[in-house]
Amino acid sequence: MSNVNTMTDEAVEAVYLFIGELHGYKRGTVEDKLEFGKKCFKDRTLPAAEGDDLHERIWLERLYDELSELNMYKWANGTYEGFHWSVPLELDASASMLGITGALLGDVRLLTMTNMFGDEDVLDDPWHIDGLSRLHVKTASTPRLYGSDQPVHALWKKKKLEFDMPMLDIMNTQFSKGAIGLADAFKDFVVHNCNMKPEMDIQIWNEKFTIKCNHYKRVGDVPVSFELYDTETKSIRKVTHMKTKMVPDLERFRTFTQTLLIHNLDSQACNYVCGKTFDKYGFVLDVHDAYIVSPVAAADVRAWYAEFMDMIYVNRAEILRGYFQSIGITQSAAQAWDTIQSKVIPVTNFKCRTMALK
């Protein structure tokens, strides 16, 4: 009888899908990504052995070698039983900040573009916008959605990306009318309506904890006196110097509130998925919104992550209500919240797809 860590045909497919992912397959269908991964294996396609691609090349070389060994073993023995697979896969959320926001707001666009909802075979890339490179979209979106209010052109210039006015118009239209714009408006609501204190008790769904402001600003100088013993005069003398007075920078602190919400729910998802994975398979490493696991565990990990996203969606009102109260968002912000709600295109019959993890 096979044990829980024995390779299966489903696990081998997970390997081919990951090979496709490492080679940059982002949009299309699950079936095409699978065939693409198989072709890359057959041709032993590898990226350049330099720069940011080096670790991917090493990973691919090991996957190719082990797949070859596995195929020979299966041919010789007629079974996967007894073969020890050693190279893990990474299952990564398409864009957890957008997916979690979509689950909290119930917006069909955000859920679809992050592969959490829609056609089971279709794969979308949340960072794809016609007329822009993926890097341009991510560079503009990620800082904004985590609390920044810098304009698009400033974020692109900061990263030394070339652009023209048509490109800027495309991105700004996304922020004003698109799904990314809804996520940005949600961030603005949280950041601009919270009432921050130097120390705050936070509740995000099932977790309660305390945070302290870690940013300070200078408000002037104050004299500080010390009494020291002078050996020459054999007397106590007072020495005074000026010390900079620092107070918590609560305005800067407020930009942390959106990052706090998304990253905490990411971590709760990790606790849920990793607990189940380790209990069944004995191995898992989590990296933010990604899971490094055995190919044998891939199907379960995808299913458990989808389960947790379903729970966020079902409990979204409770999650937001508790969090808003803990960061000081009061009833006076009701009209602003209604404005956010009016931008949402509601999803119906939501059940998270397992391909939410690529």
Buried (B, 14 or more C-beta within 10 A) or exposed (E): EEEEBBBEEEBBBBBBBBBBBBBEBBEBEBEBBBBBBBBBBEEEBBBEEEEEBEEBBEBBBEBBEBBEBBEEBBEEEEEBEEBEBEBBBBBBBBBBBBBBBBBBBBBBBBBBBBBBBBEEEBBBBBBEBEEBBBEBBBBBBBBBBBBBEEBBBEBBEEEEBEBEEEBBEBBBEBBEEBBBBBBBBBBBBBBBBBEBBEEBEBBBBEEEEEBEBEEBEEEEEEEEEEEEEEEEEEEEEEEEEEEEEEEBBBEBBBBBBBBBBBBBBBBBBBBBBBEBBEEBBEEBEBEEBBBBBBBBBBBBBBBBBBBBBBBBBEBBEEBBEBBBEBBBBEEEBEEBBEEBEEBBBEBEEBEBBBBBBB
